[in-house]
Amino acid sequence: MHELSIALSIIEGAQEEAERHGGGRVSAVHVKVGPLSGVVRDSLLFAYDLACEGTPLNGSRLLVEETPVTIHCPACGMERAAVSVEQLCCSVCGKPSAEVMQGRELEVVALELE
């Protein structure tokens, strides 16, 4: 379960950032997670709660925004939603693409400090 090591990294980074902003208490951490990141949302939420115990982030919330998979369609010349995670084809014209524009994310995007 690599989500535990990811959760520990999120907590460490959030603590460091909170200290840079005067040491306020972190009430929530916002992350973006794409389906191609290999992270299971529910496992990450569970691991985060577990990893927060005994830290200054105990009681904080992890808010996960799931991003869709988008590709650059070579036929349409535009960024489009993929048909599915397994089928990286344009949802409009059906042309396959190897150029993934979004969907691999695993990033902390915001902290809520008290």
N, C-alpha and C positions, 0 to 999 in steps of 0.2 A: 504494500500500500504506500506508494510514493506520495500520496496526498498529505501524509503526516509531515514529511520533510518539507513539502511546499508550505503547509500551514505554519511550521516553525519559522521558515524564511519570511513569510508575510508578517508574523508577529514581531520578529526581530527588526524588520524594516520599519514597521509601524512605530515601535518603541523609539527607534533612532530618530524618526521624523518628528514624533511628538516632543522629544527632548530638544530638537532644533527650534521648535516653536514655543518654548517656554515650559515644557514639561506637563502640559495639560493631559487630562485623562482621555484616552481614546474610547469613544462610545461606539463607533462603527468603522469598519473598513470596507470600502467598495472595490470590487475586482471585476474585471471582464475576463470571461473564459469562453474560448471558442471550442466547438466540437472536435476540431482536429488537434487540440492541445494534448489530448490523452488524459485529461483530468475528469474524474467523475464528480459531478456537482455535489451529490449527497455525501459522498465519501470525504470531500474537502470540507463540507460544513461540519461533519462529525469530527474530523481530525482537528479542525480549528477550535471547536469547543473544548476538546480534550487537551490540546496543546496550550490553551489559554489558562488552564487551571494553575494557580500559584504564581501567575505573572500579573503585571500591572494591567493587562488587557482582559483579565478575568471579568466576565459579564458583558464584554463588548459583542457586537453583532458583526457577522461577515455577510455582506450583501453581494450576491453574485448576479451579475448581468451576463446572460448567455448571448453571445453574438452569433449571427448566422454565417454560413459559409457563402462567400461571394467569390466569383471568378471574373477574370477579364475575358469576355467572349471575343475570339478572333474574327468571327463572322459579323457580329453586330458592332464590334469596335467599342463596346461599352462594358461597364462593370454590371454584372447581373447576379442574381441569386443562383446558386447551384441547384440542380434537381434534387440532390440529396448528398449526404456525406460520402456515400459509397459511389455515387455517380456524379462526377464533376463535369456536368454538362450544363449549358445555358438553359435556364428555365423558359426562355422565350423561343429560341430557334432549335434547341437540342444539340448544338455543336459542342463537342468535348473541348475542354481546355485544361492545360497544365499550369496555368498562371492563377494561383490562389491569391486573392487580394485580402481576404478577411476570413477568420475562422480558426487561426492557430494561436490566438491571443491567450495569454495568461499574465495579466498585469494588474497591479494595484493602481487605481485611477483616482482615489480620493480617501481622505480620512475625515471623520467627524470628531472634533476635539471639544471637550467641555472646559 
